[in-house]
């Protein structure tokens, strides 16, 4: 085979993937960008050009959605990391019933998102909810609180549910990571006289760094794009205080048919996620992958 | 054998020709309606349709029904794609959007020649809801009014009040509600929900107080005026006689609290009567007028559905015949699940199918329609956000309404400047 024919054969082999990517990824991306330059709706379309972006950045909803998305993502991802790591350390110890507990702990994660959302809505219900019931029984509150309809608590209430829902994934990842830490490192550190804390800090954590980075990055991206929990629990309310990019874009595009405006938000959402994707690509290519 | 084959061919060709000729004469109308669950109503619709086909043997009618939650999406998408039905019902608040987009045609010429479709035969609030820039784009089919004051007589007796004398004014409503409120029971339940229903309540309060959402030609928002501000002050005060959580409750959630016997009073439309009877057969209940300010008038907000003809309909004259028939007194009364928009049909419907027909009829005749603006859903959303901000205390009433007014004015200017 000549060099040229090899070259052609190579491209022929990747052609199907390129065609699929073009149809399923690049076309929607380009079309969304073009829509974002207009105020397209079902009944009328006006081309606005860059004016559309000027309007978008003046839109106070953009800053609100951005702020909500960042608070939501940072809290959920961070606490999933802490909770996941903590529970993994516990489940890594030998004790009776460990296998059972390892099975139970993944339950929130395998539960369908919509079901989780409905259950948490009930838990937070001001009159019927378990949360208010127990808080009152313990004397912590004297009247029923409306967790999901108070602007100052709604976002944190859904964040709490999201942490509960997602942390088992982190647990599983870190548990696998813990089992991969070479035991001889622990033995060596013990001989050197390191205590529990020092062993965790200087042996466990450094060995698990790659897996923590990857898991954290994944949970960041997933959380940023997580839709059904918020949508079912609050629908973005009250006063748009729990809307994040995906829920707001959905409302704009498919409830109000404002495709132009929705595309603008989607482009910003895309750019933000692109940053995380680039970090991921960089990490995975550096030093021969994610180790 | 050969002859037999020839004969068969001739027969087939002849049959095809006859059916093609006959088919060319027969017109089919595609009609989209809302899905109804009531078996009696469906039977009445079938009967009425059969009679129409007897009257007009050359017109065939095909019904397609959708549940409310999907209905608007389906209609808008079909119309935007150029494949709408010939006729459909549209919610009053969608009518301007469909008119402005040119999806539906003005019906003034048909009305001018019609014997039965006349303005005076319909509730004026319903008729006017179909007007857009001076032309009529729909014929009212059925109507409803937000809201009437449903009340549980037991709550009145327990509070030492006369159950035959429901509160008339805002102050009375609040005072009565306060006497009813106790552990696990409340005077009333508010709700904000997710759709555009809560605006019907807040608009009705503003209307009753002599105010309005927009000015007369729908170009300027008036929600920052005293009439609207005072009505929202009253609305917020009702939080004291209401179970917490109204911002995330829907009208249905609150309605369930009423039928579960937790509320003394509840604002809802007349179409809720069957639901109360079905869910709370033991409850002694009655209906009073929507409360009014001391020196105001009890004005409700109109809701309901209009019948429209689409621009793409190939047989508009046949479509008009169907609309004339379907909205006539005799038929309208039978095929409508809400109160018929035809006034005579409504009287008879209310007397036969509703309790307290006089109260309902009076409330209907005094009702006003919501702003006529093609981007009404966006306007309603701004109003709902203001209501949420007021109820949660995020903004004080004046500030919330001032912000909403500014936002609505921007929306109006934006629309009118790009659609002249």
HADDOCK unambig.tbl for C-alpha pairs under 7 A between the chains (distance, minus, plus):
assign (segid A and resid 42 and name CA) (segid B and resid 80 and name CA) 5.96 0.50 0.50
assign (segid A and resid 43 and name CA) (segid B and resid 80 and name CA) 6.53 0.50 0.50
assign (segid A and resid 43 and name CA) (segid B and resid 101 and name CA) 5.44 0.50 0.50
assign (segid A and resid 126 and name CA) (segid B and resid 244 and name CA) 6.81 0.50 0.50
assign (segid A and resid 126 and name CA) (segid B and resid 245 and name CA) 6.34 0.50 0.50
assign (segid A and resid 146 and name CA) (segid B and resid 244 and name CA) 6.48 0.50 0.50
assign (segid A and resid 146 and name CA) (segid B and resid 245 and name CA) 5.23 0.50 0.50
assign (segid A and resid 148 and name CA) (segid B and resid 248 and name CA) 7.00 0.50 0.50
assign (segid A and resid 149 and name CA) (segid B and resid 245 and name CA) 5.91 0.50 0.50
assign (segid A and resid 149 and name CA) (segid B and resid 247 and name CA) 5.38 0.50 0.50
assign (segid A and resid 149 and name CA) (segid B and resid 248 and name CA) 5.31 0.50 0.50
assign (segid A and resid 150 and name CA) (segid B and resid 392 and name CA) 6.24 0.50 0.50
assign (segid A and resid 238 and name CA) (segid B and resid 247 and name CA) 6.72 0.50 0.50
assign (segid A and resid 238 and name CA) (segid B and resid 388 and name CA) 6.63 0.50 0.50
assign (segid A and resid 239 and name CA) (segid B and resid 385 and name CA) 5.50 0.50 0.50
assign (segid A and resid 239 and name CA) (segid B and resid 388 and name CA) 6.08 0.50 0.50
assign (segid A and resid 239 and name CA) (segid B and resid 389 and name CA) 6.34 0.50 0.50
